[in-house]
Amino acid sequence: MSVHALRIAARSLGRRPAFTLTAVLTIALGIGITTTMFSIVDTVLVKPLPFPAGDQLVTVMETNTAKSQATSLIAPGRLTDWARESRTFAALSGSYSENVTDTSGREPERLAGRRVAPQYFVVYGMAPVVGRIFTADEELFGGRPSAVVSDGFWMRRYGRDPGVLRQRLVLSGVAYSIVGVMPAAFTSAAVDVWLPAQTPPGLLRVREARFLTGVGRMRPGVTIAQAATDLARVQQSLGERYPASDRGWSASVADMKEGRVGAYREALWVVFAAVALLLVIAVANVAGLMLVQLHRRATELAIRQAIGGSRAQILSTVMREVLFIAGAGLLGGTALSVWLDLILGKTLAQVPRMNELVLDWRALLFDACAIVAAALAFGLWPALVATRRGTTTIVAHSGNRVSASHRPQQALVVAQIALGMLLAASAALMLRSYYNLTRVDAGFSTEHAITFHVGAEWGEDRTRIGQLQERLVAELQQLPTVVEAGFTNFLPATGATLRYQVTVEGLGASRDNGDGGKITVGERTISAGYLRALAVPLLAGAWCTPLQEASKAPPTAMVNRAFVDRYGSDLIGRHFAFDQIAGNHTIVGVVGNLIEDGARATSAPYVYDCLPAGTWPDPEYVVRVKGDARAVLASIREVVHQLDASRAIFGVQTLDAVMAGALDQPRLDAGMLSLFAAAAMGLASLGLYSLLMLLVSERTRELGVRMALGAAPMQVVGLVFAGAGRLLAAGIGLGLVLVTAMTRLLGAELFGVSPLDTPTLTAAIAAFAAAAMAVAAVPAIRAARIDPIAAIRAE
C-alpha cells in the first residue's frame, strides 16, 4: 500500500468529516470500554495471584460444625502445631489487624497495621523492593522490634527514598527499625505496616484465643483436598491431646485466589458480556453508516468500475479508508482504556486485586484482535454487500426491495432499542431506589455533627485509656460551640452488624424469643452523651450513667423501640445478661430506632450498653455543635494535644459524609448502570439514524416522485417519522418484555420501588423516545429537502 494511496484515502475521509468523526469516536469508545473491562476481568479473575507459584497459596481456618458459625479464626498455639506437624505445607502462618499510632514524625499519625506470625512473608514468597523480610529471631517473642512497610506508605512518607532502611517508627514508645518495603502488588488492602506478632508463650498456651487469619503454601504437587485431609489428621491428633479445647474441631483449606475474588466472579463476567455486546452494537452501527456512505458514493464507485477498476480495486479503496478509521479508533480506544484503568483502579478499590490493574500486553493483544474484527465487520462486510452485484446497480434498490434488503438491519435496530430500553428502565429504577434510600428516616440527625478517632491500642492499660476518654469528653463538652459529645464502638449504617444472645428477666421461652428465653439482639457500646450527640429521642426512662460515675455503678443499658415493640413495654428496670459476658445489666431507658444495620434493613431489637470508659479503647467520637461542624476541629485537636500529645486524631468526617459513604455502593451501582444505559441509548439512536439515512438515500427517487405528485414536505417528514416510530415501538415493547422477565433480579436490588413501577418506566420510555426521535429528525429533514426534479433525473 503506497503512501500516495493512503493520502487519497485520508483526503476522501476529510471530505466527510461528520461520518469520519462519528465512526472514529464510536469505535474508540467501544474498544476503550471493552478493553478496560477485559483488563479488569483478566486481572481479577484470570491471572494467577502475583506471587511465585501462586496456585500453591491457600487460606486456612478452623472449623466446627457443631457451632452456630462453622468456620473460625485460628488460635496462635494451634497454628504453631499445624505448621510443625503437617506434611503437605511448605509454610503456614497467619495475621491479624492492629492499627497503631506512629509518633516518629512531627505529628502523631495513625497507621493501618497487621501483626504477622512467623513465616508470613515466606508463605507468599514475594521479595521486597527494598531491604528484607523479618528474620526468624525477629518473629519470636522478645525479638528485635522491626517493621516492613508498604509501597504506598513508603511513597507517602518517604518519597520512595532508599534510605528508608535507616528510619524508625515509634509505636507505643517502642522504636521499630524499618527493614523492608513490600511491592504494591503484595496487597490490595489498605495496609501501611507489617509488624511481627511476637506472641508471648503464655498466649500460645491459650488454645481458645482464636484471632489469626491463616495462610499457607502447599508443597509442589499437593492438592487442596490432600492438604485439607492432612490438617484434619493433625487436628484430630490435637483433639486427643487437648480434649477440652481441641476436640470436635477440624480445619478447612481453600484456594486463596478463589477466596479473594470468588464473590465477584459472576458480576464481572456479566458486566464484561454486557460491554462486549455494546461493542458489537457499536460496530454494527458503524457498518450501517458505512453502507449509507457507499450508497452516496454510488456514482463515484460506478465511474471507477467503468474505467476499468475491478471489484478488488474498489474494495481496496474502501478498505484503505477503513484502515484510517480503525487506526484512529485503536489509538483513541487505547488512550481511553489507560485513563479508565487509572480511574476505575481508584473507584473500585474495594474489588480485590484492582491494585494490579494495568494495560499490559494481554490487554493490548485483545485490543488489536478487537479492532481487526471490528474493521472486518464495519468495513469489509459493507463493501462486499455494496459491490456484490456491481457498483452500477447500487442505486437500483428501491420500493419494497429496500424493505426486504434491510430486514436484518431493522431487526438489529429493534434489538438495540430493546436492550437500551432494558438498561434505561433498570437505570431509572436504580436511581429511584437510591433516591428512596437517601430519604429513609435514619432515626438521628446528621446536621452539625462531626466524628473522629483518637489513637489507642487494645494492648494499652485500660485504666489509662478510660481516664483519657473521660477527660476528653468532659473537655469537649466545655467548648463554647459544643452541644453534646460522646462515643460508641460503631456508628450507625457503617456495616458493623453485631449480634449477641441475651436472656431478659421475665421473658420466658416462646416462639418469638427463642429457646430458654434467649433472644438475639444487636449491640452497641456507648457513652452517656453519644445518643444525645446524635439527637436520638428518649422515649422512656433515663439516659446512660455519666462516664465519671459508670465505673462505680452496676452495668446499665438502653434498648430501642424495636426491642420494646417485640418484647413488651414494661422493660425498664428489668435485668438481662449476655451469653458471652458475665454479669447482669439493668435496662434504664428506651430510645428511637436507628438504622444501625443500614437503610435497607428493617429495624431490629438493639441494646445500647452503657459500659465504663476504657471498655472500648478505640471508639468513634461524635460531637454536635451549634454551627459548622468542621469549625470545631481545630479546638478538638488542641484539646487532644493538651491531654496527650502522642495521640493521633484520624478518621475525621462529618456525619453527613458518614451517611453518604454508607450509600456509596447503591450510588455506584446506579451511576454505572446509568452510564451503560446512556451508552446503549446512544448506540440505539445511532443505529436508527444510520438505517433511516440509508433508507432515505435509497428511496430518493421514490420520495422525489411523491413530492412531484403533490406530497408536501411535512408529509415526507411524517413518512420518515412513521418508519422510525414503528421500529421504536417494536423495540420498546420488546424491552418492556425483558424488564418484566427480570423483575425478580431487579426486585432484589431495589428499595421502595417496584420493578414495574409505572411512573418510572414511563419516564424511561419518554427519555428513550425523545432521544430516538431527535436523531430521526435529521434524515426526516434531509428527505423533506429532496429536489423532485433532480431526484427523477438522477435515476
FENTA-V15859 format. One record per backbone hydrogen bond with DSSP energy under -1.0 kcal/mol. CO is the residue of the C=O (numbers start at 1). NH is the residue of the N-H. Records with the same first field share a line. If there is no record, write none. Layout:
CO = NH / NH
This chain:
2 = 6
3 = 7
4 = 8
5 = 9
6 = 10
7 = 11
8 = 12
9 = 13
10 = 14
11 = 15
13 = 16
16 = 20
17 = 21
18 = 22
19 = 23
20 = 24
21 = 25
22 = 26
23 = 27
24 = 28
25 = 29
26 = 30
27 = 31
28 = 32
29 = 33
30 = 34
31 = 35
32 = 36
33 = 37
34 = 38
35 = 39
36 = 40
37 = 41
38 = 42
39 = 43
40 = 44
41 = 45 / 46
42 = 47
49 = 51
51 = 54
53 = 56
54 = 57
56 = 218
57 = 256
58 = 216
59 = 254
60 = 214
61 = 252
62 = 72
63 = 250
64 = 67
70 = 64
72 = 62
74 = 211 / 212
75 = 79
76 = 80
77 = 81
78 = 82
79 = 83
80 = 84
81 = 85
82 = 86
88 = 219
91 = 217
93 = 215
94 = 117
95 = 213
96 = 115
100 = 111
102 = 109
109 = 102
111 = 100
112 = 192 / 193
113 = 98
114 = 195
115 = 96
116 = 197
117 = 120
119 = 123
120 = 124
121 = 125
130 = 181
135 = 139
140 = 143
145 = 177
147 = 179
148 = 194
149 = 182
150 = 154
151 = 155
152 = 156
153 = 157
154 = 158 / 160
155 = 159
158 = 161
161 = 164
162 = 165
163 = 166
164 = 167
167 = 178
169 = 176
170 = 103
171 = 174
174 = 171
176 = 169
177 = 147
179 = 132
180 = 149
181 = 129 / 130
183 = 186
189 = 191
192 = 150
193 = 114
194 = 148
195 = 116
200 = 204
203 = 206
205 = 207
206 = 209
208 = 210
212 = 74
213 = 95
214 = 60
215 = 93
216 = 58
217 = 90 / 91
219 = 222
223 = 227
224 = 228
225 = 229
226 = 230
227 = 231
228 = 232
229 = 233
230 = 234
231 = 235
232 = 236
233 = 237
234 = 238
235 = 239
236 = 240
237 = 241
238 = 242
242 = 246
246 = 249
250 = 63
252 = 61
254 = 59
255 = 259
256 = 260
257 = 261
258 = 262
261 = 264
264 = 268
265 = 269
266 = 270
267 = 271
268 = 272
269 = 273
270 = 274
271 = 275
272 = 276
273 = 277
274 = 278
275 = 279
276 = 280
277 = 281
278 = 282
279 = 283
280 = 284
281 = 285
282 = 286
283 = 287
284 = 288
285 = 289
286 = 290
287 = 291
288 = 292
289 = 293
290 = 294
291 = 295
292 = 296
293 = 297
295 = 298
297 = 301
298 = 302
299 = 303
300 = 304
301 = 305
302 = 306
303 = 307
304 = 309
305 = 308
310 = 314
311 = 315
312 = 316
313 = 317
314 = 318
315 = 319
316 = 320
317 = 321
318 = 322
319 = 323
320 = 324
321 = 325
322 = 326
323 = 327
324 = 328
325 = 329
326 = 330
327 = 331
328 = 332
329 = 333
330 = 334
331 = 335
332 = 336
333 = 337
334 = 338
335 = 339
336 = 340
337 = 341
338 = 342
339 = 343
340 = 344
341 = 345
343 = 347
344 = 348
346 = 349
348 = 351
351 = 354
353 = 356
354 = 357
358 = 360
360 = 364
361 = 365
362 = 366
363 = 367
364 = 368
365 = 369
366 = 370
367 = 371
368 = 372
369 = 373
370 = 374
371 = 375
372 = 376
373 = 377
374 = 378
375 = 379 / 380
376 = 381
379 = 383
380 = 384
381 = 385
382 = 386
383 = 387
385 = 388
390 = 393
391 = 394
393 = 396
394 = 397
398 = 401
400 = 404
401 = 405
402 = 406
404 = 407
406 = 410
407 = 411
408 = 412
409 = 413
410 = 414
411 = 415
412 = 416
413 = 417
414 = 418
415 = 419
416 = 420
417 = 421
418 = 422
419 = 423
420 = 424
421 = 425
422 = 426
423 = 427
424 = 428
425 = 429
426 = 430
427 = 431
428 = 432
429 = 433
430 = 434
431 = 435
432 = 436
433 = 437
434 = 438
437 = 440
442 = 595
448 = 625
449 = 655
450 = 623
451 = 653
452 = 621
453 = 650
457 = 460
461 = 465
462 = 466
463 = 467
464 = 468
465 = 469
466 = 470
467 = 471
468 = 472
469 = 473
470 = 474
471 = 475
472 = 476
473 = 477
476 = 479
479 = 482
481 = 626
484 = 624
486 = 622
487 = 527
488 = 620
491 = 494
495 = 497
500 = 521
501 = 579
502 = 519
503 = 577
504 = 507
514 = 510 / 517
515 = 518
519 = 502
521 = 500
522 = 607
524 = 609
525 = 489
527 = 530
529 = 533
530 = 534
531 = 536
532 = 535
534 = 445
537 = 592
540 = 590
546 = 549 / 550
549 = 552 / 553
555 = 586
556 = 610
557 = 588
558 = 608
559 = 591
560 = 564
561 = 565
562 = 566
563 = 567
564 = 568
569 = 571
571 = 574
574 = 587
575 = 505
576 = 585
577 = 503
585 = 576
586 = 557
587 = 573
588 = 542
589 = 559
590 = 539 / 540
591 = 561
594 = 596
595 = 598
605 = 522
606 = 560
607 = 524
608 = 558
609 = 526 / 611
612 = 615
620 = 488
621 = 452
622 = 486
623 = 450
624 = 483 / 484
629 = 632
630 = 633
632 = 636
633 = 637
634 = 638
635 = 639
636 = 640
637 = 641
638 = 642
639 = 643
640 = 644
644 = 647
648 = 455
650 = 453
653 = 451
654 = 658
655 = 659
656 = 660
657 = 661
658 = 662
660 = 663
661 = 664
663 = 667
664 = 668
665 = 669
666 = 670
667 = 671
668 = 672
669 = 673
670 = 674
671 = 675
672 = 676
673 = 677
674 = 678
675 = 679
676 = 680
677 = 681
678 = 682
679 = 683
680 = 684
681 = 685
682 = 686
683 = 687
684 = 688
685 = 689
686 = 690
687 = 691
688 = 692
689 = 693
690 = 694
691 = 695
692 = 696
693 = 697
694 = 698
695 = 699
699 = 703
700 = 704
701 = 705
702 = 706
703 = 707
704 = 708
705 = 709
706 = 711
707 = 710
712 = 716
713 = 717
714 = 718
715 = 719
716 = 720
717 = 721
718 = 722
719 = 723
720 = 724
721 = 725
722 = 726
723 = 727
724 = 728
725 = 729
726 = 730
727 = 731
728 = 732
729 = 733
730 = 734
731 = 735
732 = 736
733 = 737
734 = 738
735 = 739
736 = 740
737 = 741
738 = 742
740 = 743
742 = 746
743 = 747
744 = 748
746 = 749
754 = 757
757 = 761
758 = 762
759 = 763
760 = 764
761 = 765
762 = 766
763 = 767
764 = 768
765 = 769
766 = 770
767 = 771
768 = 772
769 = 773
770 = 774
771 = 775
772 = 776
773 = 777
776 = 780
777 = 781
778 = 782
779 = 783
780 = 784
781 = 785
783 = 786
787 = 791
788 = 792
789 = 793
790 = 794
791 = 795
